[in-house]
Amino acid sequence: MPPAGGDGPRDALLPARVEVARYLESYRTWERRQLAAPADRGTQAGFEDAAYTLSVLMGRRCGREAVVAAENYLHACPTQHVCAAPPAPVVGGRTAQHAA
């Protein structure tokens, strides 16, 4: 049972952005295939698998919720220096920008 005020899986740690982007792209690829060939059982199975995988990855109950959560997650810029420029490399004990 989630803690009071918590949202269960939504409060859990989220996977790496690279993984979310990869599975979201897989979902979108299968979605396009499904729209192009709705009667194809193999395509339907691939689409359902991609939706399920993304749902589990994002801790959501359905594929549509997982897609929205993944898109929001990928477009958010957390305050933990994820969007900041990486530190300058160290060269000879000094940062590269000061080594020259």
Buried (B, 14 or more C-beta within 10 A) or exposed (E): EEEEEEEEBEEEEBBEBEEBEEBBEBBEEBBEBBEEEEEEEEBBEBBEEBBBBBBEBBBBEEBEBBBEBBEEBEEEEEEEEEEEEEEEEEEEEEEEEEEE
